[in-house]
């Protein structure tokens, strides 16, 4: 009878030890996966911040260039309005004349 109780107690202790070992393995694996997940998240956050900073710098440069283009367009418009030059005449300065640019075609004769 004594051995029966000892066997039950020992089996209970062994079962509890196996459960404890399984729980210990589970917590070890979950801790490692949490550390890896945290490192991945920190890396993504770092590159996300760098990307948004670069995007901010590019948008600031584009805004500066757009402001300078607006100033040039205003200057041209004021010039056209003040000098009384028609828009077509002004634009025709930049478009090449078809008569001046046409070349005569030379035909090569075969020997």
Beta strands, then each sheet from edge to edge (+ up, - down):
end
